[in-house]
Amino acid sequence: MGKSTSSLLLICNRLIIREELKNTTIKMAEQSKVLNNPGAEKQTKRELFDALRQELEAPVLEKDSKLVWELILDSNGLGKEISEMVEKDVTANSLDAKDLKHTAES
């Protein structure tokens, strides 16, 4: 797969995830206790927003995190890139440790 095809897939996946995040957040807001609570209509927009944020912030972030990790671990090569990056880091750290051991023995 060429670099431009890979970049295009990455952009498409990001757009899909962004749309999923938006739709999920909208559904959660529509089903929220805050907005569906009797008396909600008497609260100011700011009060409703603050209460809605307090209610939904953790669940939305959790869902967002899961969607993002699904993207990262996707079979379109993104997971491979992360594995390669981790492998390079482990190899570099291993080489650094060998250099330190060699230097200490000298």
N, CA, C and O atoms as a GROMACS GRO file, in nm:
protein
  424
    1MET      N    1   0.086  -0.117   0.000
    1MET     CA    2   0.000   0.000   0.000
    1MET      C    3   0.090   0.123   0.000
    1MET      O    4   0.183   0.132   0.080
    2GLY      N    5   0.062   0.217  -0.090
    2GLY     CA    6   0.144   0.336  -0.100
    2GLY      C    7   0.117   0.434   0.013
    2GLY      O    8   0.018   0.425   0.085
    3LYS      N    9   0.211   0.528   0.026
    3LYS     CA   10   0.199   0.627   0.134
    3LYS      C   11   0.073   0.712   0.118
    3LYS      O   12   0.008   0.744   0.218
    4SER      N   13   0.038   0.750  -0.007
    4SER     CA   14  -0.081   0.833  -0.026
    4SER      C   15  -0.208   0.754   0.006
    4SER      O   16  -0.303   0.810   0.061
    5THR      N   17  -0.211   0.625  -0.028
    5THR     CA   18  -0.327   0.541   0.005
    5THR      C   19  -0.338   0.526   0.156
    5THR      O   20  -0.448   0.532   0.211
    6SER      N   21  -0.224   0.508   0.221
    6SER     CA   22  -0.221   0.496   0.366
    6SER      C   23  -0.271   0.624   0.432
    6SER      O   24  -0.349   0.620   0.528
    7SER      N   25  -0.226   0.738   0.381
    7SER     CA   26  -0.269   0.868   0.435
    7SER      C   27  -0.418   0.889   0.414
    7SER      O   28  -0.487   0.941   0.501
    8LEU      N   29  -0.467   0.849   0.297
    8LEU     CA   30  -0.610   0.862   0.267
    8LEU      C   31  -0.693   0.777   0.362
    8LEU      O   32  -0.797   0.822   0.411
    9LEU      N   33  -0.648   0.655   0.388
    9LEU     CA   34  -0.720   0.568   0.482
    9LEU      C   35  -0.720   0.628   0.622
    9LEU      O   36  -0.821   0.623   0.692
   10LEU      N   37  -0.608   0.685   0.663
   10LEU     CA   38  -0.599   0.748   0.794
   10LEU      C   39  -0.698   0.864   0.805
   10LEU      O   40  -0.767   0.876   0.906
   11ILE      N   41  -0.704   0.948   0.703
   11ILE     CA   42  -0.798   1.061   0.703
   11ILE      C   43  -0.942   1.012   0.706
   11ILE      O   44  -1.024   1.064   0.782
   12CYS      N   45  -0.973   0.911   0.625
   12CYS     CA   46  -1.109   0.856   0.624
   12CYS      C   47  -1.147   0.799   0.760
   12CYS      O   48  -1.257   0.822   0.809
   13ASN      N   49  -1.055   0.725   0.820
   13ASN     CA   50  -1.081   0.668   0.952
   13ASN      C   51  -1.103   0.777   1.056
   13ASN      O   52  -1.190   0.764   1.142
   14ARG      N   53  -1.025   0.883   1.049
   14ARG     CA   54  -1.042   0.994   1.144
   14ARG      C   55  -1.178   1.060   1.128
   14ARG      O   56  -1.244   1.093   1.226
   15LEU      N   57  -1.221   1.078   1.003
   15LEU     CA   58  -1.352   1.138   0.978
   15LEU      C   59  -1.464   1.047   1.029
   15LEU      O   60  -1.562   1.095   1.086
   16ILE      N   61  -1.450   0.918   1.008
   16ILE     CA   62  -1.550   0.822   1.056
   16ILE      C   63  -1.557   0.827   1.209
   16ILE      O   64  -1.667   0.831   1.265
   17ILE      N   65  -1.443   0.826   1.274
   17ILE     CA   66  -1.439   0.830   1.420
   17ILE      C   67  -1.500   0.961   1.470
   17ILE      O   68  -1.578   0.960   1.565
   18ARG      N   69  -1.466   1.073   1.406
   18ARG     CA   70  -1.520   1.203   1.448
   18ARG      C   71  -1.672   1.202   1.440
   18ARG      O   72  -1.740   1.250   1.531
   19GLU      N   73  -1.727   1.147   1.332
   19GLU     CA   74  -1.873   1.140   1.315
   19GLU      C   75  -1.935   1.048   1.420
   19GLU      O   76  -2.041   1.080   1.475
   20GLU      N   77  -1.870   0.935   1.448
   20GLU     CA   78  -1.920   0.844   1.551
   20GLU      C   79  -1.920   0.911   1.688
   20GLU      O   80  -2.015   0.896   1.765
   21LEU      N   81  -1.814   0.983   1.718
   21LEU     CA   82  -1.805   1.053   1.847
   21LEU      C   83  -1.918   1.155   1.860
   21LEU      O   84  -1.982   1.165   1.965
   22LYS      N   85  -1.940   1.231   1.755
   22LYS     CA   86  -2.046   1.332   1.756
   22LYS      C   87  -2.182   1.267   1.776
   22LYS      O   88  -2.260   1.311   1.860
   23ASN      N   89  -2.211   1.162   1.701
   23ASN     CA   90  -2.341   1.095   1.711
   23ASN      C   91  -2.361   1.031   1.848
   23ASN      O   92  -2.470   1.036   1.904
   24THR      N   93  -2.257   0.971   1.902
   24THR     CA   94  -2.264   0.910   2.034
   24THR      C   95  -2.293   1.015   2.141
   24THR      O   96  -2.377   0.994   2.228
   25THR      N   97  -2.224   1.127   2.132
   25THR     CA   98  -2.243   1.235   2.231
   25THR      C   99  -2.384   1.292   2.222
   25THR      O  100  -2.446   1.320   2.324
   26ILE      N  101  -2.435   1.308   2.101
   26ILE     CA  102  -2.572   1.360   2.083
   26ILE      C  103  -2.673   1.264   2.144
   26ILE      O  104  -2.765   1.306   2.213
   27LYS      N  105  -2.657   1.133   2.118
   27LYS     CA  106  -2.748   1.033   2.175
   27LYS      C  107  -2.744   1.036   2.327
   27LYS      O  108  -2.848   1.029   2.392
   28MET      N  109  -2.624   1.046   2.383
   28MET     CA  110  -2.612   1.049   2.529
   28MET      C  111  -2.679   1.174   2.586
   28MET      O  112  -2.744   1.168   2.691
   29ALA      N  113  -2.665   1.285   2.518
   29ALA     CA  114  -2.728   1.410   2.565
   29ALA      C  115  -2.879   1.399   2.558
   29ALA      O  116  -2.949   1.442   2.650
   30GLU      N  117  -2.931   1.342   2.449
   30GLU     CA  118  -3.076   1.326   2.434
   30GLU      C  119  -3.135   1.237   2.543
   30GLU      O  120  -3.250   1.255   2.583
   31GLN      N  121  -3.056   1.140   2.590
   31GLN     CA  122  -3.104   1.047   2.692
   31GLN      C  123  -3.064   1.089   2.833
   31GLN      O  124  -3.089   1.017   2.930
   32SER      N  125  -3.003   1.204   2.845
   32SER     CA  126  -2.951   1.246   2.975
   32SER      C  127  -3.061   1.270   3.078
   32SER      O  128  -3.171   1.313   3.046
   33LYS      N  129  -3.027   1.241   3.202
   33LYS     CA  130  -3.118   1.266   3.314
   33LYS      C  131  -3.138   1.416   3.333
   33LYS      O  132  -3.248   1.461   3.366
   34VAL      N  133  -3.033   1.492   3.311
   34VAL     CA  134  -3.038   1.637   3.330
   34VAL      C  135  -3.143   1.701   3.240
   34VAL      O  136  -3.227   1.779   3.286
   35LEU      N  137  -3.139   1.667   3.112
   35LEU     CA  138  -3.232   1.730   3.018
   35LEU      C  139  -3.373   1.673   3.027
   35LEU      O  140  -3.470   1.740   2.992
   36ASN      N  141  -3.384   1.552   3.074
   36ASN     CA  142  -3.516   1.487   3.084
   36ASN      C  143  -3.576   1.497   3.224
   36ASN      O  144  -3.680   1.437   3.251
   37ASN      N  145  -3.511   1.570   3.311
   37ASN     CA  146  -3.557   1.587   3.448
   37ASN      C  147  -3.668   1.692   3.452
   37ASN      O  148  -3.656   1.798   3.391
   38PRO      N  149  -3.777   1.663   3.525
   38PRO     CA  150  -3.881   1.766   3.539
   38PRO      C  151  -3.820   1.892   3.601
   38PRO      O  152  -3.744   1.885   3.698
   39GLY      N  153  -3.852   2.005   3.545
   39GLY     CA  154  -3.799   2.131   3.594
   39GLY      C  155  -3.677   2.178   3.517
   39GLY      O  156  -3.627   2.288   3.541
   40ALA      N  157  -3.629   2.097   3.424
   40ALA     CA  158  -3.513   2.136   3.345
   40ALA      C  159  -3.541   2.263   3.265
   40ALA      O  160  -3.452   2.345   3.243
   41GLU      N  161  -3.665   2.278   3.224
   41GLU     CA  162  -3.701   2.395   3.144
   41GLU      C  163  -3.690   2.526   3.224
   41GLU      O  164  -3.686   2.634   3.165
   42LYS      N  165  -3.686   2.516   3.355
   42LYS     CA  166  -3.676   2.635   3.440
   42LYS      C  167  -3.530   2.677   3.463
   42LYS      O  168  -3.505   2.786   3.514
   43GLN      N  169  -3.436   2.591   3.426
   43GLN     CA  170  -3.295   2.623   3.446
   43GLN      C  171  -3.242   2.706   3.328
   43GLN      O  172  -3.295   2.701   3.218
   44THR      N  173  -3.137   2.781   3.357
   44THR     CA  174  -3.073   2.859   3.250
   44THR      C  175  -2.993   2.764   3.161
   44THR      O  176  -2.962   2.651   3.199
   45LYS      N  177  -2.961   2.812   3.042
   45LYS     CA  178  -2.880   2.732   2.951
   45LYS      C  179  -2.746   2.695   3.016
   45LYS      O  180  -2.698   2.583   3.001
   46ARG      N  181  -2.689   2.790   3.086
   46ARG     CA  182  -2.560   2.766   3.152
   46ARG      C  183  -2.572   2.658   3.259
   46ARG      O  184  -2.486   2.571   3.268
   47GLU      N  185  -2.677   2.663   3.339
   47GLU     CA  186  -2.699   2.562   3.442
   47GLU      C  187  -2.717   2.423   3.379
   47GLU      O  188  -2.661   2.325   3.427
   48LEU      N  189  -2.795   2.418   3.272
   48LEU     CA  190  -2.817   2.291   3.202
   48LEU      C  191  -2.687   2.238   3.142
   48LEU      O  192  -2.655   2.120   3.153
   49PHE      N  193  -2.613   2.327   3.079
   49PHE     CA  194  -2.486   2.287   3.018
   49PHE      C  195  -2.390   2.234   3.122
   49PHE      O  196  -2.329   2.128   3.102
   50ASP      N  197  -2.375   2.304   3.234
   50ASP     CA  198  -2.284   2.262   3.340
   50ASP      C  199  -2.325   2.126   3.398
   50ASP      O  200  -2.241   2.039   3.420
   51ALA      N  201  -2.455   2.110   3.422
   51ALA     CA  202  -2.506   1.984   3.476
   51ALA      C  203  -2.489   1.871   3.374
   51ALA      O  204  -2.454   1.758   3.410
   52LEU      N  205  -2.515   1.901   3.248
   52LEU     CA  206  -2.500   1.801   3.142
   52LEU      C  207  -2.353   1.759   3.128
   52LEU      O  208  -2.323   1.641   3.111
   53ARG      N  209  -2.266   1.855   3.134
   53ARG     CA  210  -2.122   1.823   3.126
   53ARG      C  211  -2.080   1.736   3.243
   53ARG      O  212  -2.006   1.639   3.225
   54GLN      N  213  -2.126   1.769   3.361
   54GLN     CA  214  -2.091   1.690   3.480
   54GLN      C  215  -2.144   1.546   3.465
   54GLN      O  216  -2.075   1.451   3.502
   55GLU      N  217  -2.264   1.532   3.411
   55GLU     CA  218  -2.323   1.399   3.395
   55GLU      C  219  -2.254   1.317   3.286
   55GLU      O  220  -2.232   1.197   3.302
   56LEU      N  221  -2.221   1.382   3.176
   56LEU     CA  222  -2.176   1.307   3.059
   56LEU      C  223  -2.026   1.306   3.032
   56LEU      O  224  -1.979   1.227   2.951
   57GLU      N  225  -1.951   1.391   3.099
   57GLU     CA  226  -1.809   1.404   3.065
   57GLU      C  227  -1.735   1.270   3.074
   57GLU      O  228  -1.667   1.232   2.978
   58ALA      N  229  -1.746   1.199   3.183
   58ALA     CA  230  -1.674   1.072   3.198
   58ALA      C  231  -1.723   0.965   3.099
   58ALA      O  232  -1.640   0.902   3.034
   59PRO      N  233  -1.855   0.944   3.086
   59PRO     CA  234  -1.900   0.843   2.989
   59PRO      C  235  -1.862   0.877   2.844
   59PRO      O  236  -1.829   0.788   2.766
   60VAL      N  237  -1.868   1.006   2.808
   60VAL     CA  238  -1.833   1.045   2.671
   60VAL      C  239  -1.684   1.022   2.648
   60VAL      O  240  -1.644   0.970   2.544
   61LEU      N  241  -1.601   1.061   2.743
   61LEU     CA  242  -1.457   1.040   2.729
   61LEU      C  243  -1.423   0.892   2.720
   61LEU      O  244  -1.335   0.852   2.644
   62GLU      N  245  -1.492   0.810   2.798
   62GLU     CA  246  -1.468   0.666   2.794
   62GLU      C  247  -1.504   0.610   2.656
   62GLU      O  248  -1.427   0.532   2.598
   63LYS      N  249  -1.618   0.649   2.605
   63LYS     CA  250  -1.661   0.602   2.473
   63LYS      C  251  -1.567   0.653   2.365
   63LYS      O  252  -1.529   0.579   2.274
   64ASP      N  253  -1.528   0.780   2.374
   64ASP     CA  254  -1.434   0.838   2.279
   64ASP      C  255  -1.302   0.761   2.280
   64ASP      O  256  -1.246   0.731   2.175
   65SER      N  257  -1.255   0.730   2.398
   65SER     CA  258  -1.130   0.657   2.412
   65SER      C  259  -1.138   0.520   2.344
   65SER      O  260  -1.045   0.480   2.274
   66LYS      N  261  -1.248   0.451   2.365
   66LYS     CA  262  -1.266   0.320   2.301
   66LYS      C  263  -1.266   0.332   2.149
   66LYS      O  264  -1.204   0.250   2.080
   67LEU      N  265  -1.335   0.433   2.096
   67LEU     CA  266  -1.340   0.452   1.951
   67LEU      C  267  -1.202   0.486   1.895
   67LEU      O  268  -1.163   0.437   1.789
   68VAL      N  269  -1.128   0.569   1.966
   68VAL     CA  270  -0.994   0.606   1.920
   68VAL      C  271  -0.902   0.485   1.921
   68VAL      O  272  -0.825   0.465   1.828
   69TRP      N  273  -0.910   0.403   2.026
   69TRP     CA  274  -0.826   0.283   2.030
   69TRP      C  275  -0.865   0.185   1.921
   69TRP      O  276  -0.779   0.114   1.869
   70GLU      N  277  -0.993   0.178   1.886
   70GLU     CA  278  -1.034   0.094   1.774
   70GLU      C  279  -0.966   0.142   1.646
   70GLU      O  280  -0.927   0.061   1.562
   71LEU      N  281  -0.953   0.272   1.630
   71LEU     CA  282  -0.886   0.328   1.514
   71LEU      C  283  -0.736   0.295   1.519
   71LEU      O  284  -0.679   0.250   1.419
   72ILE      N  285  -0.675   0.315   1.632
   72ILE     CA  286  -0.531   0.292   1.644
   72ILE      C  287  -0.498   0.145   1.617
   72ILE      O  288  -0.397   0.115   1.554
   73LEU      N  289  -0.580   0.056   1.665
   73LEU     CA  290  -0.554  -0.087   1.651
   73LEU      C  291  -0.619  -0.146   1.528
   73LEU      O  292  -0.633  -0.268   1.516
   74ASP      N  293  -0.658  -0.059   1.436
   74ASP     CA  294  -0.725  -0.102   1.314
   74ASP      C  295  -0.632  -0.188   1.228
   74ASP      O  296  -0.510  -0.175   1.236
   75SER      N  297  -0.690  -0.273   1.146
   75SER     CA  298  -0.610  -0.362   1.061
   75SER      C  299  -0.557  -0.292   0.937
   75SER      O  300  -0.497  -0.356   0.851
   76ASN      N  301  -0.578  -0.163   0.925
   76ASN     CA  302  -0.531  -0.089   0.809
   76ASN      C  303  -0.386  -0.042   0.823
   76ASN      O  304  -0.346   0.054   0.757
   77GLY      N  305  -0.308  -0.107   0.907
   77GLY     CA  306  -0.167  -0.074   0.920
   77GLY      C  307  -0.135   0.019   1.034
   77GLY      O  308  -0.018   0.037   1.068
   78LEU      N  309  -0.235   0.079   1.094
   78LEU     CA  310  -0.206   0.172   1.203
   78LEU      C  311  -0.152   0.099   1.325
   78LEU      O  312  -0.062   0.148   1.392
   79GLY      N  313  -0.206  -0.017   1.353
   79GLY     CA  314  -0.155  -0.096   1.464
   79GLY      C  315  -0.012  -0.139   1.439
   79GLY      O  316   0.069  -0.144   1.530
   80LYS      N  317   0.017  -0.169   1.313
   80LYS     CA  318   0.152  -0.208   1.274
   80LYS      C  319   0.250  -0.095   1.301
   80LYS      O  320   0.360  -0.118   1.351
   81GLU      N  321   0.210   0.028   1.267
   81GLU     CA  322   0.298   0.144   1.290
   81GLU      C  323   0.329   0.159   1.438
   81GLU      O  324   0.443   0.189   1.475
   82ILE      N  325   0.231   0.138   1.523
   82ILE     CA  326   0.254   0.150   1.667
   82ILE      C  327   0.347   0.038   1.713
   82ILE      O  328   0.439   0.062   1.792
   83SER      N  329   0.324  -0.083   1.665
   83SER     CA  330   0.411  -0.196   1.700
   83SER      C  331   0.555  -0.168   1.659
   83SER      O  332   0.648  -0.195   1.734
   84GLU      N  333   0.572  -0.115   1.539
   84GLU     CA  334   0.706  -0.082   1.491
   84GLU      C  335   0.771   0.024   1.578
   84GLU      O  336   0.890   0.016   1.608
   85MET      N  337   0.694   0.125   1.619
   85MET     CA  338   0.746   0.231   1.703
   85MET      C  339   0.788   0.175   1.839
   85MET      O  340   0.893   0.211   1.891
   86VAL      N  341   0.705   0.088   1.896
   86VAL     CA  342   0.738   0.026   2.025
   86VAL      C  343   0.863  -0.060   2.010
   86VAL      O  344   0.952  -0.056   2.096
   87GLU      N  345   0.871  -0.136   1.903
   87GLU     CA  346   0.987  -0.222   1.878
   87GLU      C  347   1.114  -0.140   1.866
   87GLU      O  348   1.218  -0.177   1.920
   88LYS      N  349   1.108  -0.027   1.794
   88LYS     CA  350   1.224   0.061   1.781
   88LYS      C  351   1.266   0.114   1.916
   88LYS      O  352   1.385   0.121   1.946
   89ASP      N  353   1.168   0.152   1.999
   89ASP     CA  354   1.198   0.206   2.131
   89ASP      C  355   1.262   0.100   2.219
   89ASP      O  356   1.360   0.126   2.288
   90VAL      N  357   1.207  -0.022   2.216
   90VAL     CA  358   1.262  -0.131   2.296
   90VAL      C  359   1.404  -0.163   2.250
   90VAL      O  360   1.493  -0.183   2.332
   91THR      N  361   1.424  -0.167   2.118
   91THR     CA  362   1.557  -0.196   2.063
   91THR      C  363   1.655  -0.087   2.104
   91THR      O  364   1.767  -0.116   2.145
   92ALA      N  365   1.612   0.040   2.092
   92ALA     CA  366   1.700   0.151   2.130
   92ALA      C  367   1.735   0.145   2.278
   92ALA      O  368   1.851   0.166   2.314
   93ASN      N  369   1.638   0.116   2.362
   93ASN     CA  370   1.664   0.106   2.505
   93ASN      C  371   1.756  -0.012   2.536
   93ASN      O  372   1.841  -0.003   2.624
   94SER      N  373   1.739  -0.121   2.463
   94SER     CA  374   1.824  -0.238   2.481
   94SER      C  375   1.968  -0.206   2.443
   94SER      O  376   2.061  -0.244   2.512
   95LEU      N  377   1.985  -0.134   2.332
   95LEU     CA  378   2.119  -0.095   2.288
   95LEU      C  379   2.181   0.000   2.389
   95LEU      O  380   2.300  -0.011   2.419
   96ASP      N  381   2.103   0.094   2.441
   96ASP     CA  382   2.152   0.187   2.542
   96ASP      C  383   2.199   0.112   2.666
   96ASP      O  384   2.302   0.145   2.724
   97ALA      N  385   2.124   0.011   2.707
   97ALA     CA  386   2.160  -0.068   2.824
   97ALA      C  387   2.290  -0.144   2.799
   97ALA      O  388   2.374  -0.152   2.888
   98LYS      N  389   2.307  -0.198   2.679
   98LYS     CA  390   2.432  -0.268   2.645
   98LYS      C  391   2.550  -0.173   2.647
   98LYS      O  392   2.657  -0.206   2.697
   99ASP      N  393   2.529  -0.051   2.592
   99ASP     CA  394   2.635   0.049   2.592
   99ASP      C  395   2.675   0.086   2.735
   99ASP      O  396   2.794   0.098   2.765
  100LEU      N  397   2.576   0.102   2.821
  100LEU     CA  398   2.605   0.136   2.962
  100LEU      C  399   2.682   0.024   3.029
  100LEU      O  400   2.777   0.049   3.103
  101LYS      N  401   2.641  -0.101   3.004
  101LYS     CA  402   2.709  -0.216   3.063
  101LYS      C  403   2.852  -0.223   3.012
  101LYS      O  404   2.944  -0.247   3.090
  102HIS      N  405   2.872  -0.202   2.882
  102HIS     CA  406   3.005  -0.207   2.823
  102HIS      C  407   3.093  -0.096   2.881
  102HIS      O  408   3.210  -0.118   2.912
  103THR      N  409   3.035   0.024   2.896
  103THR     CA  410   3.108   0.138   2.951
  103THR      C  411   3.145   0.110   3.096
  103THR      O  412   3.255   0.143   3.138
  104ALA      N  413   3.055   0.051   3.171
  104ALA     CA  414   3.082   0.021   3.312
  104ALA      C  415   3.191  -0.085   3.327
  104ALA      O  416   3.267  -0.083   3.423
  105GLU      N  417   3.198  -0.179   3.231
  105GLU     CA  418   3.298  -0.284   3.237
  105GLU      C  419   3.435  -0.235   3.195
  105GLU      O  420   3.536  -0.296   3.228
  106SER      N  421   3.439  -0.123   3.122
  106SER     CA  422   3.568  -0.071   3.072
  106SER      C  423   3.648  -0.002   3.177
  106SER      O  424   3.758   0.047   3.149
   0.00000   0.00000   0.00000
